[in-house]
Amino acid sequence: MSQSNIIIYSIFSIFFSSFFGFFLGRYSVYSEKTNQTQIIIEDIPINKNFLNDTDAVFASKAGNRYYPIFCNSHENISEKNKIKFESAKIAEKNGYTIAKSCA
């Protein structure tokens, strides 16, 4: 074999192995993505009927809405205005209604 043929075969071998290695790596990532199970998380509306009689609710002295403990909106009420009721029934007896964002 001549010197020029050895150089051509070496360049071809390096190019082919690089090309093959690159696409083999790309294919492995593609095959991992297609084998994954997709999980979809949906917002489930919270119904007032899910409240137990023993679930505490919070309200503001300045407002007329109450917030169940599992509704994060009660964190926006300042501590000096926050009222805690032992249940939603007690809050409703005091004139409060459930907040629309938590219903």
GUDO-704783 format. One record per residue: residue in three letters; z, y, x of N, C-alpha, C in turn. Coordinates in pm, whole numbers, plus 50000, padded with zeros to 5 digits. Each point is the difference from the previous one (the first is absolute). Layout:
<rs>
<r><aa>ala</aa><n_z>Z</n_z><n_y>Y</n_y><n_x>X</n_x><ca_z>Z</ca_z><ca_y>Y</ca_y><ca_x>X</ca_x><c_z>Z</c_z><c_y>Y</c_y><c_x>X</c_x></r>
...
</rs>
This chain:
<rs>
<r><aa>met</aa><n_z>50000</n_z><n_y>49882</n_y><n_x>50084</n_x><ca_z>50000</ca_z><ca_y>50118</ca_y><ca_x>49916</ca_x><c_z>50000</c_z><c_y>50123</c_y><c_x>50088</c_x></r>
<r><aa>ser</aa><n_z>49927</n_z><n_y>50095</n_y><n_x>49954</n_x><ca_z>49992</ca_z><ca_y>50124</ca_y><ca_x>50078</ca_x><c_z>50119</c_z><c_y>50090</c_y><c_x>49969</c_x></r>
<r><aa>gln</aa><n_z>50021</n_z><n_y>50094</n_y><n_x>50084</n_x><ca_z>50112</ca_z><ca_y>50094</ca_y><ca_x>49987</ca_x><c_z>49987</c_z><c_y>50079</c_y><c_x>49870</c_x></r>
<r><aa>ser</aa><n_z>49881</n_z><n_y>50041</n_y><n_x>49962</n_x><ca_z>49981</ca_z><ca_y>50080</ca_y><ca_x>49878</ca_x><c_z>50028</c_z><c_y>49916</c_y><c_x>49876</c_x></r>
<r><aa>asn</aa><n_z>49965</n_z><n_y>49871</n_y><n_x>50000</n_x><ca_z>50030</ca_z><ca_y>49914</ca_y><ca_x>49884</ca_x><c_z>50151</c_z><c_y>49981</c_y><c_x>49983</c_x></r>
<r><aa>ile</aa><n_z>50073</n_z><n_y>49986</n_y><n_x>50107</n_x><ca_z>50145</ca_z><ca_y>49984</ca_y><ca_x>49993</ca_x><c_z>50064</c_z><c_y>50125</c_y><c_x>49941</c_x></r>
<r><aa>ile</aa><n_z>49952</n_z><n_y>50118</n_y><n_x>50040</n_x><ca_z>50053</ca_z><ca_y>50126</ca_y><ca_x>49947</ca_x><c_z>49969</c_z><c_y>50011</c_y><c_x>49851</c_x></r>
<r><aa>ile</aa><n_z>49879</n_z><n_y>49965</n_y><n_x>49958</n_x><ca_z>49960</ca_z><ca_y>50007</ca_y><ca_x>49859</ca_x><c_z>50085</c_z><c_y>49904</c_y><c_x>49918</c_x></r>
<r><aa>tyr</aa><n_z>50016</n_z><n_y>49876</n_y><n_x>50046</n_x><ca_z>50082</ca_z><ca_y>49902</ca_y><ca_x>49928</ca_x><c_z>50147</c_z><c_y>50044</c_y><c_x>49994</c_x></r>
<r><aa>ser</aa><n_z>50049</n_z><n_y>50060</n_y><n_x>50105</n_x><ca_z>50139</ca_z><ca_y>50048</ca_y><ca_x>50001</ca_x><c_z>50018</c_z><c_y>50113</c_y><c_x>49898</c_x></r>
<r><aa>ile</aa><n_z>49907</n_z><n_y>50094</n_y><n_x>49999</n_x><ca_z>50007</ca_z><ca_y>50111</ca_y><ca_x>49904</ca_x><c_z>49989</c_z><c_y>49947</c_y><c_x>49858</c_x></r>
<r><aa>phe</aa><n_z>49907</n_z><n_y>49906</n_y><n_x>49979</n_x><ca_z>49983</ca_z><ca_y>49941</ca_y><ca_x>49867</ca_x><c_z>50128</c_z><c_y>49926</c_y><c_x>49957</c_x></r>
<r><aa>ser</aa><n_z>50061</n_z><n_y>49925</n_y><n_x>50089</n_x><ca_z>50122</ca_z><ca_y>49925</ca_y><ca_x>49969</ca_x><c_z>50115</c_z><c_y>50094</c_y><c_x>49966</c_x></r>
<r><aa>ile</aa><n_z>50016</n_z><n_y>50106</n_y><n_x>50077</n_x><ca_z>50106</ca_z><ca_y>50097</ca_y><ca_x>49975</ca_x><c_z>49977</c_z><c_y>50069</c_y><c_x>49865</c_x></r>
<r><aa>phe</aa><n_z>49877</n_z><n_y>50041</n_y><n_x>49974</n_x><ca_z>49968</ca_z><ca_y>50067</ca_y><ca_x>49874</ca_x><c_z>50022</c_z><c_y>49906</c_y><c_x>49883</c_x></r>
<r><aa>phe</aa><n_z>49953</n_z><n_y>49876</n_y><n_x>50007</n_x><ca_z>50012</ca_z><ca_y>49904</ca_y><ca_x>49891</ca_x><c_z>50147</c_z><c_y>49967</c_y><c_x>49973</c_x></r>
<r><aa>ser</aa><n_z>50078</n_z><n_y>49975</n_y><n_x>50105</n_x><ca_z>50141</ca_z><ca_y>49966</ca_y><ca_x>49978</ca_x><c_z>50078</c_z><c_y>50119</c_y><c_x>49943</c_x></r>
<r><aa>ser</aa><n_z>49968</n_z><n_y>50121</n_y><n_x>50044</n_x><ca_z>50066</ca_z><ca_y>50120</ca_y><ca_x>49944</ca_x><c_z>49963</c_z><c_y>50018</c_y><c_x>49854</c_x></r>
<r><aa>phe</aa><n_z>49873</n_z><n_y>49986</n_y><n_x>49969</n_x><ca_z>49950</ca_z><ca_y>50014</ca_y><ca_x>49863</ca_x><c_z>50065</c_z><c_y>49895</c_y><c_x>49910</c_x></r>
<r><aa>phe</aa><n_z>50001</n_z><n_y>49874</n_y><n_x>50045</n_x><ca_z>50058</ca_z><ca_y>49891</ca_y><ca_x>49923</ca_x><c_z>50150</c_z><c_y>50020</c_y><c_x>49981</c_x></r>
<r><aa>gly</aa><n_z>50071</n_z><n_y>50041</n_y><n_x>50103</n_x><ca_z>50144</ca_z><ca_y>50023</ca_y><ca_x>49991</ca_x><c_z>50035</c_z><c_y>50113</c_y><c_x>49905</c_x></r>
<r><aa>phe</aa><n_z>49922</n_z><n_y>50106</n_y><n_x>50003</n_x><ca_z>50024</ca_z><ca_y>50113</ca_y><ca_x>49910</ca_x><c_z>49986</c_z><c_y>49958</c_y><c_x>49855</c_x></r>
<r><aa>phe</aa><n_z>49892</n_z><n_y>49933</n_y><n_x>49966</n_x><ca_z>49977</ca_z><ca_y>49961</ca_y><ca_x>49861</ca_x><c_z>50091</c_z><c_y>49887</c_y><c_x>49956</c_x></r>
<r><aa>leu</aa><n_z>50045</n_z><n_y>49916</n_y><n_x>50091</n_x><ca_z>50097</ca_z><ca_y>49898</ca_y><ca_x>49966</ca_x><c_z>50133</c_z><c_y>50066</c_y><c_x>49963</c_x></r>
<r><aa>gly</aa><n_z>50040</n_z><n_y>50102</n_y><n_x>50073</n_x><ca_z>50121</ca_z><ca_y>50075</ca_y><ca_x>49967</ca_x><c_z>49988</c_z><c_y>50071</c_y><c_x>49867</c_x></r>
<r><aa>arg</aa><n_z>49886</n_z><n_y>50061</n_y><n_x>49974</n_x><ca_z>49979</ca_z><ca_y>50069</ca_y><ca_x>49871</ca_x><c_z>50003</c_z><c_y>49901</c_y><c_x>49885</c_x></r>
<r><aa>tyr</aa><n_z>49941</n_z><n_y>49882</n_y><n_x>50021</n_x><ca_z>49999</ca_z><ca_y>49899</ca_y><ca_x>49893</ca_x><c_z>50141</c_z><c_y>49950</c_y><c_x>49971</c_x></r>
<r><aa>ser</aa><n_z>50083</n_z><n_y>49985</n_y><n_x>50100</n_x><ca_z>50136</ca_z><ca_y>49951</ca_y><ca_x>49977</ca_x><c_z>50080</c_z><c_y>50099</c_y><c_x>49917</c_x></r>
<r><aa>val</aa><n_z>49981</n_z><n_y>50128</n_y><n_x>50023</n_x><ca_z>50069</ca_z><ca_y>50101</ca_y><ca_x>49919</ca_x><c_z>49948</c_z><c_y>49997</c_y><c_x>49858</c_x></r>
<r><aa>tyr</aa><n_z>49870</n_z><n_y>49985</n_y><n_x>49983</n_x><ca_z>49940</ca_z><ca_y>49994</ca_y><ca_x>49866</ca_x><c_z>50050</c_z><c_y>49878</c_y><c_x>49924</c_x></r>
<r><aa>ser</aa><n_z>50007</n_z><n_y>49885</n_y><n_x>50066</n_x><ca_z>50044</ca_z><ca_y>49879</ca_y><ca_x>49931</ca_x><c_z>50148</c_z><c_y>50008</c_y><c_x>49964</c_x></r>
<r><aa>glu</aa><n_z>50082</n_z><n_y>50068</n_y><n_x>50081</n_x><ca_z>50141</ca_z><ca_y>50018</ca_y><ca_x>49965</ca_x><c_z>50016</c_z><c_y>50087</c_y><c_x>49877</c_x></r>
<r><aa>lys</aa><n_z>49917</n_z><n_y>50103</n_y><n_x>49988</n_x><ca_z>50008</ca_z><ca_y>50089</ca_y><ca_x>49883</ca_x><c_z>49959</c_z><c_y>49929</c_y><c_x>49873</c_x></r>
<r><aa>thr</aa><n_z>49899</n_z><n_y>49913</n_y><n_x>50007</n_x><ca_z>49953</ca_z><ca_y>49933</ca_y><ca_x>49879</ca_x><c_z>50096</c_z><c_y>49891</c_y><c_x>49955</c_x></r>
<r><aa>asn</aa><n_z>50085</n_z><n_y>49949</n_y><n_x>50087</n_x><ca_z>50094</ca_z><ca_y>49895</ca_y><ca_x>49963</ca_x><c_z>50131</c_z><c_y>50056</c_y><c_x>49948</c_x></r>
<r><aa>gln</aa><n_z>50022</n_z><n_y>50131</n_y><n_x>50006</n_x><ca_z>50125</ca_z><ca_y>50059</ca_y><ca_x>49955</ca_x><c_z>50002</c_z><c_y>50011</c_y><c_x>49848</c_x></r>
<r><aa>thr</aa><n_z>50117</n_z><n_y>49981</n_y><n_x>49944</n_x><ca_z>50019</ca_z><ca_y>50017</ca_y><ca_x>49857</ca_x><c_z>50036</c_z><c_y>50145</c_y><c_x>49974</c_x></r>
<r><aa>gln</aa><n_z>49931</n_z><n_y>50061</n_y><n_x>49905</n_x><ca_z>50027</ca_z><ca_y>50140</ca_y><ca_x>49970</ca_x><c_z>50111</c_z><c_y>50008</c_y><c_x>49896</c_x></r>
<r><aa>ile</aa><n_z>50099</n_z><n_y>50084</n_y><n_x>50026</n_x><ca_z>50111</ca_z><ca_y>50020</ca_y><ca_x>49908</ca_x><c_z>49988</c_z><c_y>50139</c_y><c_x>49941</c_x></r>
<r><aa>ile</aa><n_z>50002</n_z><n_y>50007</n_y><n_x>49868</n_x><ca_z>49989</ca_z><ca_y>50128</ca_y><ca_x>49931</ca_x><c_z>50135</c_z><c_y>50029</c_y><c_x>49935</c_x></r>
<r><aa>ile</aa><n_z>50055</n_z><n_y>50116</n_y><n_x>50034</n_x><ca_z>50127</ca_z><ca_y>50042</ca_y><ca_x>49942</ca_x><c_z>49970</c_z><c_y>50108</c_y><c_x>49897</c_x></r>
<r><aa>glu</aa><n_z>50042</n_z><n_y>49974</n_y><n_x>49878</n_x><ca_z>49975</ca_z><ca_y>50095</ca_y><ca_x>49893</ca_x><c_z>50130</c_z><c_y>50065</c_y><c_x>49957</c_x></r>
<r><aa>asp</aa><n_z>49990</n_z><n_y>50124</n_y><n_x>49955</n_x><ca_z>50117</ca_z><ca_y>50066</ca_y><ca_x>49945</ca_x><c_z>50023</c_z><c_y>49945</c_y><c_x>49860</c_x></r>
<r><aa>ile</aa><n_z>50117</n_z><n_y>49950</n_y><n_x>49979</n_x><ca_z>50035</ca_z><ca_y>49947</ca_y><ca_x>49868</ca_x><c_z>50083</c_z><c_y>50105</c_y><c_x>49930</c_x></r>
<r><aa>pro</aa><n_z>49954</n_z><n_y>50046</n_y><n_x>49884</n_x><ca_z>50079</ca_z><ca_y>50101</ca_y><ca_x>49930</ca_x><c_z>50136</c_z><c_y>49945</c_y><c_x>49959</c_x></r>
<r><aa>ile</aa><n_z>50101</n_z><n_y>50081</n_y><n_x>50015</n_x><ca_z>50136</ca_z><ca_y>49959</ca_y><ca_x>49965</ca_x><c_z>50026</c_z><c_y>50041</c_y><c_x>49857</c_x></r>
<r><aa>asn</aa><n_z>50035</n_z><n_y>49905</n_y><n_x>49921</n_x><ca_z>50026</ca_z><ca_y>50024</ca_y><ca_x>49860</ca_x><c_z>50150</c_z><c_y>50023</c_y><c_x>49981</c_x></r>
<r><aa>lys</aa><n_z>50034</n_z><n_y>50088</n_y><n_x>49910</n_x><ca_z>50140</ca_z><ca_y>50030</ca_y><ca_x>49972</ca_x><c_z>50075</c_z><c_y>49874</c_y><c_x>49956</c_x></r>
<r><aa>asn</aa><n_z>49928</n_z><n_y>49906</n_y><n_x>49941</n_x><ca_z>50064</ca_z><ca_y>49878</ca_y><ca_x>49951</ca_x><c_z>50050</c_z><c_y>49911</c_y><c_x>50114</c_x></r>
<r><aa>phe</aa><n_z>49957</n_z><n_y>50027</n_y><n_x>50124</n_x><ca_z>50047</ca_z><ca_y>49924</ca_y><ca_x>50114</ca_x><c_z>50141</c_z><c_y>50040</c_y><c_x>50042</c_x></r>
<r><aa>leu</aa><n_z>50048</n_z><n_y>50111</n_y><n_x>49949</n_x><ca_z>50134</ca_z><ca_y>50045</ca_y><ca_x>50036</ca_x><c_z>50103</c_z><c_y>49910</c_y><c_x>49936</c_x></r>
<r><aa>asn</aa><n_z>50095</n_z><n_y>49956</n_y><n_x>50078</n_x><ca_z>50112</ca_z><ca_y>49925</ca_y><ca_x>49946</ca_x><c_z>50107</c_z><c_y>50099</c_y><c_x>49955</c_x></r>
<r><aa>asp</aa><n_z>50090</n_z><n_y>49951</n_y><n_x>49918</n_x><ca_z>50108</ca_z><ca_y>50087</ca_y><ca_x>49954</ca_x><c_z>50094</c_z><c_y>50039</c_y><c_x>50114</c_x></r>
<r><aa>thr</aa><n_z>49997</n_z><n_y>49926</n_y><n_x>50108</n_x><ca_z>50091</ca_z><ca_y>50027</ca_y><ca_x>50112</ca_x><c_z>49934</c_z><c_y>50080</c_y><c_x>50111</c_x></r>
<r><aa>asp</aa><n_z>49872</n_z><n_y>50035</n_y><n_x>49985</n_x><ca_z>49930</ca_z><ca_y>50077</ca_y><ca_x>50104</ca_x><c_z>50039</c_z><c_y>50147</c_y><c_x>49992</c_x></r>
<r><aa>ala</aa><n_z>50044</n_z><n_y>50053</n_y><n_x>50112</n_x><ca_z>50039</ca_z><ca_y>50141</ca_y><ca_x>50005</ca_x><c_z>49875</c_z><c_y>50088</c_y><c_x>49996</c_x></r>
<r><aa>val</aa><n_z>50014</n_z><n_y>50118</n_y><n_x>49944</n_x><ca_z>49892</ca_z><ca_y>50099</ca_y><ca_x>49996</ca_x><c_z>50056</c_z><c_y>50133</c_y><c_x>50049</c_x></r>
<r><aa>phe</aa><n_z>49909</n_z><n_y>50083</n_y><n_x>50046</n_x><ca_z>50039</ca_z><ca_y>50132</ca_y><ca_x>50050</ca_x><c_z>49929</c_z><c_y>50107</c_y><c_x>49921</c_x></r>
<r><aa>ala</aa><n_z>50062</n_z><n_y>50114</n_y><n_x>49989</n_x><ca_z>49941</ca_z><ca_y>50114</ca_y><ca_x>49930</ca_x><c_z>50045</c_z><c_y>50127</c_y><c_x>50071</c_x></r>
<r><aa>ser</aa><n_z>49933</n_z><n_y>50109</n_y><n_x>49962</n_x><ca_z>50037</ca_z><ca_y>50130</ca_y><ca_x>50054</ca_x><c_z>50072</c_z><c_y>50080</c_y><c_x>49892</c_x></r>
<r><aa>lys</aa><n_z>50100</n_z><n_y>50074</n_y><n_x>50042</n_x><ca_z>50072</ca_z><ca_y>50085</ca_y><ca_x>49904</ca_x><c_z>49906</c_z><c_y>50104</c_y><c_x>49940</c_x></r>
<r><aa>ala</aa><n_z>49897</n_z><n_y>50039</n_y><n_x>50075</n_x><ca_z>49910</ca_z><ca_y>50106</ca_y><ca_x>49955</ca_x><c_z>49883</c_z><c_y>49946</c_y><c_x>49918</c_x></r>
<r><aa>gly</aa><n_z>49983</n_z><n_y>49867</n_y><n_x>49992</n_x><ca_z>49884</ca_z><ca_y>49945</ca_y><ca_x>49930</ca_x><c_z>50039</c_z><c_y>49918</c_y><c_x>49880</c_x></r>
<r><aa>asn</aa><n_z>49900</n_z><n_y>49934</n_y><n_x>49941</n_x><ca_z>50026</ca_z><ca_y>49915</ca_y><ca_x>49884</ca_x><c_z>49938</c_z><c_y>49861</c_y><c_x>50018</c_x></r>
<r><aa>arg</aa><n_z>49969</n_z><n_y>49962</n_y><n_x>50123</n_x><ca_z>49942</ca_z><ca_y>49869</ca_y><ca_x>50030</ca_x><c_z>50096</c_z><c_y>49920</c_y><c_x>50088</c_x></r>
<r><aa>tyr</aa><n_z>49997</n_z><n_y>49868</n_y><n_x>49982</n_x><ca_z>50079</ca_z><ca_y>49915</ca_y><ca_x>50090</ca_x><c_z>49906</c_z><c_y>49910</c_y><c_x>50079</c_x></r>
<r><aa>tyr</aa><n_z>50049</n_z><n_y>49954</n_y><n_x>50112</n_x><ca_z>49921</ca_z><ca_y>49920</ca_y><ca_x>50095</ca_x><c_z>50075</c_z><c_y>49871</c_y><c_x>50031</c_x></r>
<r><aa>pro</aa><n_z>49938</n_z><n_y>49885</n_y><n_x>49975</n_x><ca_z>50065</ca_z><ca_y>49873</ca_y><ca_x>50036</ca_x><c_z>50019</c_z><c_y>49992</c_y><c_x>50151</c_x></r>
<r><aa>ile</aa><n_z>50092</n_z><n_y>49915</n_y><n_x>50041</n_x><ca_z>50032</ca_z><ca_y>49989</ca_y><ca_x>50142</ca_x><c_z>49881</c_z><c_y>49951</c_y><c_x>50082</c_x></r>
<r><aa>phe</aa><n_z>49909</n_z><n_y>49923</n_y><n_x>49939</n_x><ca_z>49885</ca_z><ca_y>49949</ca_y><ca_x>50073</ca_x><c_z>49886</c_z><c_y>50100</c_y><c_x>50007</c_x></r>
<r><aa>cys</aa><n_z>50015</n_z><n_y>50114</n_y><n_x>49934</n_x><ca_z>49898</ca_z><ca_y>50106</ca_y><ca_x>50004</ca_x><c_z>50042</c_z><c_y>50101</c_y><c_x>50107</c_x></r>
<r><aa>asn</aa><n_z>49918</n_z><n_y>50018</n_y><n_x>50100</n_x><ca_z>50037</ca_z><ca_y>50085</ca_y><ca_x>50114</ca_x><c_z>50005</c_z><c_y>50149</c_y><c_x>49966</c_x></r>
<r><aa>ser</aa><n_z>49958</n_z><n_y>50038</n_y><n_x>49882</n_x><ca_z>50001</ca_z><ca_y>50142</ca_y><ca_x>49963</ca_x><c_z>50140</c_z><c_y>50057</c_y><c_x>49995</c_x></r>
<r><aa>his</aa><n_z>50100</n_z><n_y>49917</n_y><n_x>49980</n_x><ca_z>50137</ca_z><ca_y>50053</ca_y><ca_x>49994</ca_x><c_z>50045</c_z><c_y>50054</c_y><c_x>50136</c_x></r>
<r><aa>glu</aa><n_z>49930</n_z><n_y>49964</n_y><n_x>50107</n_x><ca_z>50036</ca_z><ca_y>50051</ca_y><ca_x>50133</ca_x><c_z>49967</c_z><c_y>50149</c_y><c_x>50014</c_x></r>
<r><aa>asn</aa><n_z>49915</n_z><n_y>50052</n_y><n_x>49911</n_x><ca_z>49964</ca_z><ca_y>50142</ca_y><ca_x>50005</ca_x><c_z>50103</c_z><c_y>50091</c_y><c_x>49933</c_x></r>
<r><aa>ile</aa><n_z>50097</n_z><n_y>49941</n_y><n_x>49933</n_x><ca_z>50104</ca_z><ca_y>50080</ca_y><ca_x>49933</ca_x><c_z>50105</c_z><c_y>50037</c_y><c_x>50105</c_x></r>
<r><aa>ser</aa><n_z>50038</n_z><n_y>50126</n_y><n_x>50001</n_x><ca_z>50102</ca_z><ca_y>50043</ca_y><ca_x>50096</ca_x><c_z>50134</c_z><c_y>49935</c_y><c_x>49964</c_x></r>
<r><aa>glu</aa><n_z>50080</n_z><n_y>49974</n_y><n_x>50099</n_x><ca_z>50126</ca_z><ca_y>49930</ca_y><ca_x>49981</ca_x><c_z>50097</c_z><c_y>50076</c_y><c_x>49909</c_x></r>
<r><aa>lys</aa><n_z>49993</n_z><n_y>50133</n_y><n_x>50004</n_x><ca_z>50093</ca_z><ca_y>50075</ca_y><ca_x>49915</ca_x><c_z>49960</c_z><c_y>49996</c_y><c_x>49853</c_x></r>
<r><aa>asn</aa><n_z>49873</n_z><n_y>49971</n_y><n_x>49970</n_x><ca_z>49953</ca_z><ca_y>49991</ca_y><ca_x>49861</ca_x><c_z>49987</c_z><c_y>49858</c_y><c_x>49950</c_x></r>
<r><aa>lys</aa><n_z>50019</n_z><n_y>49901</n_y><n_x>50087</n_x><ca_z>49976</ca_z><ca_y>49861</ca_y><ca_x>49962</ca_x><c_z>50116</c_z><c_y>49945</c_y><c_x>49917</c_x></r>
<r><aa>ile</aa><n_z>49962</n_z><n_y>49934</n_y><n_x>49890</n_x><ca_z>50097</ca_z><ca_y>49933</ca_y><ca_x>49913</ca_x><c_z>49964</c_z><c_y>49852</c_y><c_x>49999</c_x></r>
<r><aa>lys</aa><n_z>50098</n_z><n_y>49914</n_y><n_x>50009</n_x><ca_z>49977</ca_z><ca_y>49856</ca_y><ca_x>49993</ca_x><c_z>50055</c_z><c_y>49947</c_y><c_x>49868</c_x></r>
<r><aa>phe</aa><n_z>49914</n_z><n_y>49931</n_y><n_x>49926</n_x><ca_z>50043</ca_z><ca_y>49933</ca_y><ca_x>49878</ca_x><c_z>50001</c_z><c_y>49850</c_y><c_x>50026</c_x></r>
<r><aa>glu</aa><n_z>50090</n_z><n_y>49930</n_y><n_x>49936</n_x><ca_z>50013</ca_z><ca_y>49856</ca_y><ca_x>50022</ca_x><c_z>49884</c_z><c_y>49921</c_y><c_x>49941</c_x></r>
<r><aa>ser</aa><n_z>49931</n_z><n_y>50057</n_y><n_x>49901</n_x><ca_z>49886</ca_z><ca_y>49931</ca_y><ca_x>49939</ca_x><c_z>49906</c_z><c_y>50103</c_y><c_x>49936</c_x></r>
<r><aa>ala</aa><n_z>49881</n_z><n_y>49954</n_y><n_x>49965</n_x><ca_z>49904</ca_z><ca_y>50087</ca_y><ca_x>49934</ca_x><c_z>50046</c_z><c_y>50036</c_y><c_x>49859</c_x></r>
<r><aa>lys</aa><n_z>50071</n_z><n_y>49909</n_y><n_x>49935</n_x><ca_z>50049</ca_z><ca_y>50029</ca_y><ca_x>49865</ca_x><c_z>50098</c_z><c_y>50117</c_y><c_x>50001</c_x></r>
<r><aa>ile</aa><n_z>50086</n_z><n_y>50004</n_y><n_x>50100</n_x><ca_z>50097</ca_z><ca_y>50111</ca_y><ca_x>50009</ca_x><c_z>49926</c_z><c_y>50131</c_y><c_x>50028</c_x></r>
<r><aa>ala</aa><n_z>49899</n_z><n_y>49996</n_y><n_x>50085</n_x><ca_z>49923</ca_z><ca_y>50121</ca_y><ca_x>50029</ca_x><c_z>49929</c_z><c_y>50049</c_y><c_x>49874</c_x></r>
<r><aa>glu</aa><n_z>49946</n_z><n_y>49907</n_y><n_x>49922</n_x><ca_z>49930</ca_z><ca_y>50039</ca_y><ca_x>49877</ca_x><c_z>50097</c_z><c_y>50056</c_y><c_x>49896</c_x></r>
<r><aa>lys</aa><n_z>50120</n_z><n_y>49946</n_y><n_x>49996</n_x><ca_z>50101</ca_z><ca_y>50055</ca_y><ca_x>49908</ca_x><c_z>50037</c_z><c_y>50143</c_y><c_x>50037</c_x></r>
<r><aa>asn</aa><n_z>49985</n_z><n_y>50034</n_y><n_x>50128</n_x><ca_z>50028</ca_z><ca_y>50137</ca_y><ca_x>50046</ca_x><c_z>49877</c_z><c_y>50090</c_y><c_x>49994</c_x></r>
<r><aa>gly</aa><n_z>49892</n_z><n_y>49955</n_y><n_x>49937</n_x><ca_z>49883</ca_z><ca_y>50084</ca_y><ca_x>49977</ca_x><c_z>49890</c_z><c_y>49990</c_y><c_x>50105</c_x></r>
<r><aa>tyr</aa><n_z>50010</n_z><n_y>49907</n_y><n_x>50092</n_x><ca_z>49899</ca_z><ca_y>49984</ca_y><ca_x>50104</ca_x><c_z>49897</c_z><c_y>49895</c_y><c_x>49957</c_x></r>
<r><aa>thr</aa><n_z>49878</n_z><n_y>50018</n_y><n_x>50045</n_x><ca_z>49892</ca_z><ca_y>49902</ca_y><ca_x>49980</ca_x><c_z>49946</c_z><c_y>49957</c_y><c_x>50135</c_x></r>
<r><aa>ile</aa><n_z>49940</n_z><n_y>49883</n_y><n_x>50002</n_x><ca_z>49949</ca_z><ca_y>49948</ca_y><ca_x>50128</ca_x><c_z>49884</c_z><c_y>50087</c_y><c_x>50050</c_x></r>
<r><aa>ala</aa><n_z>49997</n_z><n_y>50020</n_y><n_x>50130</n_x><ca_z>49893</ca_z><ca_y>50081</ca_y><ca_x>50060</ca_x><c_z>49867</c_z><c_y>49927</c_y><c_x>49989</c_x></r>
<r><aa>lys</aa><n_z>49894</n_z><n_y>50075</n_y><n_x>49975</n_x><ca_z>49867</ca_z><ca_y>49940</ca_y><ca_x>49984</ca_x><c_z>49954</c_z><c_y>49932</c_y><c_x>50129</c_x></r>
<r><aa>ser</aa><n_z>50041</n_z><n_y>50052</n_y><n_x>50114</n_x><ca_z>49959</ca_z><ca_y>49941</ca_y><ca_x>50126</ca_x><c_z>50066</c_z><c_y>49865</c_y><c_x>50025</c_x></r>
<r><aa>cys</aa><n_z>50105</n_z><n_y>49970</n_y><n_x>49926</n_x><ca_z>50072</ca_z><ca_y>49874</ca_y><ca_x>50020</ca_x><c_z>49984</c_z><c_y>49905</c_y><c_x>49881</c_x></r>
<r><aa>ala</aa><n_z>49935</n_z><n_y>50044</n_y><n_x>49895</n_x><ca_z>49988</ca_z><ca_y>49917</ca_y><ca_x>49879</ca_x><c_z>49890</c_z><c_y>49898</c_y><c_x>50013</c_x></r>
</rs>
